[in-house]
Amino acid sequence: MAVDLDPQLLDILACPTDDHAPLRVGTATDPDAEVLTCTACGRRYPVLDGIPVLLLEEALPPEDAPGTGGA
């Protein structure tokens, strides 16, 4: 099930890192993932019960790019 956030909210949400880059729904390999992904650093922020958890300590590391041989 894809993240269902108000488009206006998604427009103002940003990664809590210093660069404050925009977030996109899902990941590069799974657009229906229940996460918001930073367009700059690639950190993934979980969305729990429709609420984005934008805490650096809760962020998932960036996915390996396809074809890089990651685990």
Protein Blocks (a to p, Z undefined) as FASTA:
>chain_A
ZZdddfklmmmgccfbfnopacdehjfklmkbccdddfklopacddeehiacfbfklpcc
ddddehklpZZ
